[in-house]
Amino acid sequence: MTLLDVSIVNVALPSMQRSLGASAGELQWIVAGYALAFGLFLVPSGRLGDVFSRRTLFLVGLVAFTVTSAVAGLVESGTALAVVRLIQGAAAGILNPQVLGLLQQLFSGAERARAFGAFGTTVGISTAVGPLLGGLILLVFGEEHGWRGVFLVNVPIGLVLFPLAWRWLPRPTAAGPREAAAGTGPTGAAQPAGPRHRSASGRVHLDVVGLLLLAAAVTVAMLPFVLTEGSGGGAPAWRWALLPVAALLMAAFVLWERHDARRGREPVVSGDLVRTASFSLGAAVGIAYFAGFTGIFLVTTLYVQTGLGLPPLQAGLVLTPFALASAVTAQIGGRRVSTRGRRIVVVGLVLTLVGLVGADVVAATVPADAPTWLPAVLLGAVLAVAGAGSGLTISPNQTLALAEVPRRVAGVAGGVLQTGQRIGTAVGVAAVTSVFFAGVGGGRGAAVYGEALSAGLRVSVGCVVLALVLALVDARRRQDAPTPAGEAPGPGSSTVAR
């Protein structure tokens, strides 16, 4: 639900504008406000889940997301919807890191890889199928009020999920969020309970100053990329001055974290986490990849709907092959990452590049007088290749990045990974759409939009190339890393990730 709401709103924006009389700025915040609040709450919520209870934070986030979805579907003004979307994004930020924390807590070895494969399938489908589902909802409920169904569809899902989560998610014990009782993992082995994060005095410590500094740094870093109106004409020029401010806030955060660690307290982001090369490089791969692949859905939808004149449902169908291929290969990646390691991510990134370059060629070369179905079908075919690559990239990269992370900080590690992905998404969408709209200018027709799509896709290609370079660096590092004495590679060993 939380990732679907990143992309499903795009095809419903014209319907919202007509129904609510929303301004361009309000539409911007309906989309960007969600992403901003989402990214802002990920790391603090992951930290709270690690310290207290991932189950409790999951349930709180689920209830808040379901309620805000219901409110979003009933509002009567663009301003009210923008405000509700901010709160909904915060709820998504509370919910999401608990998922990765629980997967890290309850699974290990090859089983963890398969669990992340299922997670990767969810990410791939929810990101890519949004426009199709949005188009279907608009078709069923009509374009005047169909946008309300885009939000209200989350309500019955949330009502079903809550009792299941209440029944099955492991309950916290006195020792902390690593629940032993519920826990038998998938193999039947008990999940050991772990200590809460305590200071030298023995009291539970929550680094509030560090959380506030990190929240401020993430907010200021994301604002320049969410304060953009696509065409660039209405975006404030001063927004880029926020980037140095974000750098200063991040530096203050790092200094404070070191100070907190020297006092014997547990910082928000453990120094061991940052110094873990597999995690740092995996997070960097994720940032670059999400910057590259998420922007293509918006510009492709705009090309198909506005350039080719196809309705929302058919626009969504163009992206469906990406979602299907991603779902299939995510399962393959989850099973193979324990034996193939970083190589499977490299293969996935190469496939993604092949698909994006193919989409670029289609957009740039299909004649203007060709039937509208031809570029749509060709785009669907080459995006299927990119989707196959995406499935081999996202979940295996998550698995490898978290393979050596201590379970006691699994929630905050998942929050850091997803915060990086949200920042990458904001940067990528802003860059790709800015180039796209600059290419469109005031023109109309398939040829103009095709050239603009081609230009935007080249930005995506550049980001995926960067992700590929980082993955190759990590693959070489893992190859050169010595195997610990007496340790043989196997499903539960640290050498699996190589």
Buried (B, 14 or more C-beta within 10 A) or exposed (E): BBBBBBBBBBBBBBBBBEBBEBBEBBBBBBBBBBBBBBBBBBBBBBBBBBBBBBBBBBBBBBBBBBBBBBBBBEBEEBBBBBBBBBBBBBBBBBBBBBBBBBBBBBBBBBBBBBBBBBBBBBBBBBBBBBBBBBBBBBBEBEBEBBBBBBBBBBBEBBEEBBEEBEEEBBEBBEEBBBBBEBBEBEEEEEBEBBEBBBBEEEEEBBBEBBBBBBBBBBBBBBBBBBBBBBBBEEBEEEBEEBBEBBEEBBEBBBEBBEEBBEEEBBBBBBEEBBEBBBBBBBBBBBBBBBBBBBBBBBBBBBBBBBBBEBBBBBBBBBBBBBBBBBBBBBBBBBBBBBBBBBBBBBBBBBBBBBBBBBBBBBBBEBEEEBEBEEBBBBBBBBBBBBBBBBBBBBBBBBBBBBBBBEBBBBBBBBBBBBBBBBBBBBBBBBBBBBBBBBBBEEEEEBBBBBBBBBBBBBBBBBBBBBBBBBBBBBBEBBEEBEEEEEEEBEEEBBBBBB
